[in-house]
Amino acid sequence: MNKSSNDLTPYFLVNPNGLEEVRNLQKGLHSAVEALQQKMTELKEVIPLDKKLFTLPEAAKYLAISESFLRKDCSEGPRKNRTPGPDPVKVGDMVRYTREDLDAWIDKHRKQRAYLCNSDTKAAS
């Protein structure tokens, strides 16, 4: 039986260094998965998944934005030519953010991939 170049012969059998490359890729993927699992564990400790109200520092971590952005938006309100922050909730003297409002804010300000790609190609033209 004659094998063609279009068959599914494993890469490491065709390329002399292929097996080593595959092993290196496996090690890299294993390291990346371990790092992601560690980060997820850290985030679960910082922000419990069942939490409904977030403090300003917790909300900033949840959104991956700076605390100062939320603080300024909360105290000064929306600023001209700036993305407004999520709606805060006043609980007595405390400011909190609901998970629902944070998720809605993410959805509202999410940029679509096609939009980003189109803006890059227009800028390059």
C-alpha positions as CSV (number, residue, x, y, z in Angstrom):
1,M,0.0,0.0,0.0
2,N,1.5,3.3,-1.2
3,K,1.1,6.3,1.2
4,S,0.5,9.7,-0.4
5,S,1.5,13.0,1.1
6,N,-2.2,13.7,1.7
7,D,-2.7,10.8,4.2
8,L,-2.9,11.3,7.9
9,T,0.6,10.1,8.7
10,P,1.5,11.6,12.1
11,Y,3.7,14.6,11.8
12,F,6.3,13.2,14.1
13,L,6.8,10.2,11.7
14,V,7.4,12.5,8.7
15,N,9.5,15.1,10.4
16,P,12.8,14.0,12.0
17,N,12.4,16.5,14.9
18,G,8.6,16.1,14.9
19,L,8.3,13.9,18.0
20,E,10.4,16.3,20.1
21,E,8.3,19.3,18.8
22,V,5.1,17.4,19.7
23,R,6.5,16.7,23.2
24,N,7.4,20.4,23.7
25,L,4.0,21.4,22.6
26,Q,2.4,19.0,25.1
27,K,4.6,20.4,27.9
28,G,3.7,23.9,27.0
29,L,0.0,23.1,26.9
30,H,0.2,21.3,30.2
31,S,1.9,24.3,31.8
32,A,-0.7,26.7,30.3
33,V,-3.6,24.5,31.6
34,E,-2.0,24.4,35.1
35,A,-1.6,28.2,35.1
36,L,-5.2,28.7,34.1
37,Q,-6.5,26.3,36.8
38,Q,-4.4,28.2,39.4
39,K,-5.8,31.5,38.2
40,M,-9.3,30.2,38.3
41,T,-8.7,29.0,41.9
42,E,-7.4,32.4,42.9
43,L,-10.3,34.2,41.3
44,K,-12.8,31.9,43.1
45,E,-11.2,32.8,46.4
46,V,-11.3,36.5,45.6
47,I,-14.8,36.6,44.1
48,P,-17.1,33.8,45.1
49,L,-19.3,32.6,42.2
50,D,-22.5,32.9,44.2
51,K,-21.9,36.4,45.4
52,K,-24.7,38.9,44.4
53,L,-23.3,42.3,45.7
54,F,-19.7,43.4,45.1
55,T,-17.7,46.1,46.8
56,L,-15.9,48.6,44.6
57,P,-12.6,46.7,44.7
58,E,-14.4,43.4,44.0
59,A,-16.3,44.9,41.1
60,A,-13.0,46.3,39.6
61,K,-11.4,42.9,39.8
62,Y,-14.5,41.2,38.3
63,L,-14.4,43.7,35.4
64,A,-10.6,43.7,35.2
65,I,-10.6,47.5,35.3
66,S,-9.0,50.0,37.8
67,E,-10.7,50.9,41.0
68,S,-10.0,54.6,40.2
69,F,-12.2,54.3,37.1
70,L,-15.1,53.0,39.2
71,R,-14.5,55.5,42.0
72,K,-14.4,58.5,39.7
73,D,-17.4,57.3,37.7
74,C,-19.4,56.8,41.0
75,S,-18.4,60.2,42.5
76,E,-18.4,62.4,39.4
77,G,-20.9,60.6,37.2
78,P,-20.4,59.9,33.5
79,R,-17.6,62.1,32.0
80,K,-17.5,63.5,28.5
81,N,-15.9,61.2,25.9
82,R,-15.5,58.4,28.5
83,T,-17.2,55.1,28.8
84,P,-19.6,55.3,31.7
85,G,-19.2,52.7,34.4
86,P,-21.7,50.3,35.6
87,D,-24.6,51.5,37.8
88,P,-23.8,51.5,41.5
89,V,-26.3,50.6,44.2
90,K,-26.4,52.6,47.4
91,V,-26.8,50.4,50.5
92,G,-27.0,52.8,53.4
93,D,-23.7,54.7,53.2
94,M,-22.0,51.9,51.2
95,V,-21.7,51.7,47.4
96,R,-22.1,48.2,45.9
97,Y,-22.5,46.7,42.4
98,T,-24.8,43.8,41.5
99,R,-23.4,40.9,39.5
100,E,-26.4,41.5,37.1
101,D,-25.4,45.1,36.5
102,L,-21.7,44.2,36.0
103,D,-22.6,41.5,33.5
104,A,-25.0,43.8,31.7
105,W,-22.2,46.5,31.5
106,I,-19.8,43.9,30.0
107,D,-22.4,42.9,27.4
108,K,-23.2,46.5,26.6
109,H,-19.5,47.5,26.1
110,R,-18.3,44.4,24.4
111,K,-16.8,45.1,21.0
112,Q,-17.6,42.6,18.2
113,R,-14.7,40.9,16.6
114,A,-15.8,41.9,13.1
115,Y,-15.9,45.5,14.2
116,L,-12.4,45.3,15.6
117,C,-11.1,43.6,12.5
118,N,-12.8,46.2,10.2
119,S,-11.3,49.1,12.1
120,D,-7.8,47.6,11.8
121,T,-8.1,47.1,8.1
122,K,-9.5,50.7,7.6
123,A,-6.6,52.1,9.6
124,A,-4.0,50.2,7.5
125,S,-5.5,51.4,4.2
